[in-house]
């Protein structure tokens, strides 16, 4: 009878170990997935920042070109007067 109880306890212990191992594996999978998503998100953010920076440079160039053209036009008007 004692042998039977030991077998049951061993089976329960083994079952708990398997459940714990499964939980740990699932947590590792979740962690890996989170890290991959974070890396992908970081790449997307960096790409967007580069794109925004390039657009901003183009807008500055356009703004200052327009400003220089306006200044030239005013200078031309002054010369005519």
Order of alpha helices (4+ residues) and beta strands (2+ residues): alpha
